[in-house]
Structures are given as C-alpha cells and as structure tokens.
Amino acid sequence: MIELRQETSADCWEVEALYDLCFAPGREALSSYRLREGVDPVAKLSIVARDEMNILAGAIRYWPVDVSGQRVLLLGPVAVHPTHQGEGLGGSLMRHSIELARETGWKHVMLVGDEPYYHRFGFRRLTGVFMPPPTNPERVLGLELVPGCWLGVAGDVRKVDV
C-alpha cells in the first residue's frame, strides 16, 4: 500500500536522491531550476509517496513563478522510483497534487514536458508563455484549475521575488 503525504524537511535528502536517480546528470542546469533557485517549493503541494516499508517510492514538487504579474504554479519535478514505475504512481501523484492545488486556491499550473503524456491530466500547449532559454516552446504546457484562467496571460516566466 502506498501512502501519499506532504513532504517534510526530513524527506528532502531522499527526494533529491530520487531526482538524481531518475533524471540525467546536470538536471539542475535546466532553465526551470534557475526559476527555483532560492525559492521554497509550495509546501502543501510537495507530496511524497512511501511504500508499506516507509521507503520513498515517488515525489512531486511545485514552485511559484510569475507570468505577467500572475502567480502561477510550476510543476516539477515528478519522479517515481524505478522499482515502482508502471504502477500508476506518477499519475496518482499528479492527480492528488492537482486537486490539492485547486482546493488551495491556485488557478494556473504549468510545466515543461511531453504533451502526449501530460494531455491526460488536462495540460495543453501554452502559446505566448515563454520559459527561459533554451526551453523548447513546444514543451511549455498549462492546465486551467479555473476555466479560462490562462486567457490573456502571456509573457516570460520569471522567478518570484522572495
């Protein structure tokens, strides 16, 4: 049985180790990491999944960013330990955290990823919203937690003031 719960400071080193395991070396050089530097993740939406032996099976984090003066959630990373991949855990983390974001009053979620995968969660390509280079604009995706919230939101994605 997998338990989903809010990440705590005690989970941090395990979550970082999971991200190191699941993503290519140099992941912290990506443009999305520049938007996260010195900014705390949104605590209520940073979720860990632990198995029946309390071993970390997956994790997801969200970060606040700014687009045209709108506070927006930047989803990522989301990762599942290789021993739990194929069990639907990534989807569970996505659905659970998206619902929490909706319940806590967020309107917009964005991420950098593959639309064929994230489309099932409601993400669509954002036009006019630009991540720092060298991000491929085709991979900038958005989700409306409030219908129509992305209308008129365009411009560069910027780091929030801390």
C-alpha positions as CSV (number, residue, x, y, z in Angstrom):
1,M,0.0,0.0,0.0
2,I,1.4,3.4,-1.0
3,E,0.8,6.4,1.3
4,L,0.7,9.9,-0.2
5,R,1.6,12.7,2.2
6,Q,3.1,16.2,2.4
7,E,6.9,16.3,2.1
8,T,8.7,17.3,5.3
9,S,12.2,18.6,5.8
10,A,13.2,15.1,6.9
11,D,12.3,13.8,3.4
12,C,14.4,16.3,1.5
13,W,17.6,14.3,1.1
14,E,15.7,11.2,-0.1
15,V,13.7,13.3,-2.6
16,E,16.8,14.8,-4.0
17,A,18.4,11.4,-4.3
18,L,15.4,10.1,-6.1
19,Y,15.6,13.0,-8.6
20,D,19.3,12.3,-9.1
21,L,18.4,8.6,-9.8
22,C,15.5,9.4,-12.2
23,F,16.9,12.3,-14.2
24,A,20.0,12.8,-16.2
25,P,23.2,14.3,-14.7
26,G,23.1,18.1,-14.9
27,R,19.4,18.3,-14.3
28,E,20.0,21.4,-12.2
29,A,21.3,23.2,-15.2
30,L,17.9,23.3,-16.8
31,S,16.1,26.6,-17.1
32,S,13.3,25.5,-14.7
33,Y,15.9,25.2,-12.0
34,R,17.0,28.8,-12.4
35,L,13.4,29.8,-11.6
36,R,13.6,27.7,-8.4
37,E,16.9,28.9,-7.0
38,G,16.5,30.5,-3.6
39,V,12.7,29.9,-3.7
40,D,11.0,27.3,-1.5
41,P,8.6,24.8,-3.1
42,V,4.9,25.2,-2.3
43,A,4.9,23.1,0.9
44,K,1.2,21.9,0.7
45,L,1.7,20.7,-2.8
46,S,5.1,18.9,-2.4
47,I,4.0,15.3,-2.0
48,V,5.9,12.1,-1.3
49,A,4.8,8.6,-1.8
50,R,6.0,6.0,0.6
51,D,5.5,2.2,0.4
52,E,4.5,-0.1,3.2
53,M,8.1,-0.3,4.4
54,N,8.3,3.6,4.5
55,I,10.7,3.6,1.5
56,L,10.3,6.6,-0.8
57,A,8.6,5.5,-4.0
58,G,7.8,8.8,-5.6
59,A,7.7,12.6,-5.2
60,I,6.3,15.7,-6.8
61,R,7.0,19.4,-6.2
62,Y,5.5,22.7,-7.3
63,W,7.1,26.1,-7.3
64,P,5.7,29.6,-7.6
65,V,6.6,31.6,-10.7
66,D,5.4,34.8,-12.2
67,V,3.8,35.2,-15.7
68,S,2.6,38.8,-16.5
69,G,2.1,39.5,-12.8
70,Q,0.1,36.3,-12.3
71,R,1.3,33.9,-9.6
72,V,1.5,30.5,-11.4
73,L,2.5,27.0,-10.2
74,L,5.4,25.4,-12.0
75,L,5.0,21.7,-11.6
76,G,8.1,19.6,-11.3
77,P,9.9,17.5,-10.9
78,V,7.7,14.5,-10.5
79,A,9.6,11.2,-10.2
80,V,8.8,7.5,-9.4
81,H,11.5,5.1,-8.2
82,P,12.3,2.6,-10.9
83,T,11.1,-0.3,-8.7
84,H,7.6,1.3,-8.7
85,Q,7.4,2.5,-12.3
86,G,4.4,1.2,-14.2
87,E,2.2,1.0,-11.2
88,G,0.3,4.3,-11.9
89,L,2.1,6.1,-9.0
90,G,3.1,9.1,-11.2
91,G,-0.5,9.5,-12.2
92,S,-1.6,9.3,-8.6
93,L,0.9,12.0,-7.6
94,M,-0.3,14.2,-10.4
95,R,-4.0,13.8,-9.7
96,H,-3.6,14.2,-6.0
97,S,-1.4,17.3,-6.1
98,I,-3.5,18.9,-8.8
99,E,-6.6,18.5,-6.7
100,L,-4.8,20.0,-3.7
101,A,-3.7,22.9,-5.9
102,R,-7.3,23.5,-6.9
103,E,-8.5,23.2,-3.2
104,T,-5.9,25.7,-2.0
105,G,-7.0,28.4,-4.5
106,W,-4.4,28.2,-7.3
107,K,-5.7,28.9,-10.8
108,H,-2.8,28.1,-13.1
109,V,-0.4,25.2,-13.4
110,M,2.4,24.9,-15.9
111,L,5.2,22.5,-16.7
112,V,7.8,21.7,-19.3
113,G,7.1,18.2,-20.7
114,D,5.7,16.0,-23.4
115,E,2.2,16.9,-24.3
116,P,1.2,13.3,-25.3
117,Y,1.9,12.2,-21.7
118,Y,0.5,15.2,-19.8
119,H,-2.5,15.7,-22.0
120,R,-4.4,13.0,-20.0
121,F,-4.2,15.3,-16.9
122,G,-5.6,18.2,-18.9
123,F,-2.4,20.0,-19.9
124,R,-2.2,21.8,-23.2
125,R,0.5,23.7,-25.1
126,L,0.7,27.3,-23.9
127,T,1.2,29.9,-26.6
128,G,2.7,33.2,-25.7
129,V,4.2,31.9,-22.4
130,F,8.0,31.7,-22.6
131,M,10.3,29.8,-20.3
132,P,13.9,30.9,-20.1
133,P,16.1,29.6,-22.9
134,P,16.9,27.0,-24.1
135,T,13.5,25.6,-23.3
136,N,11.6,24.3,-26.4
137,P,8.4,26.3,-26.6
138,E,6.5,23.2,-27.8
139,R,7.1,21.6,-24.4
140,V,5.6,24.5,-22.3
141,L,2.2,23.2,-21.1
142,G,-0.5,24.7,-19.0
143,L,-3.5,23.5,-17.0
144,E,-6.5,25.6,-16.0
145,L,-7.7,24.9,-12.5
146,V,-10.2,27.7,-13.1
147,P,-11.8,27.7,-16.5
148,G,-10.4,30.5,-18.8
149,C,-7.6,31.4,-16.3
150,W,-4.9,31.3,-19.0
151,L,-6.7,33.8,-21.3
152,G,-4.7,36.9,-21.6
153,V,-1.8,35.5,-19.6
154,A,1.3,35.8,-21.8
155,G,5.0,36.7,-21.5
156,D,8.1,35.5,-19.9
157,V,8.1,33.1,-16.9
158,R,10.0,34.8,-14.2
159,K,11.3,33.9,-10.8
160,V,9.1,35.2,-8.0
161,D,10.5,37.7,-5.6
162,V,11.4,36.0,-2.3
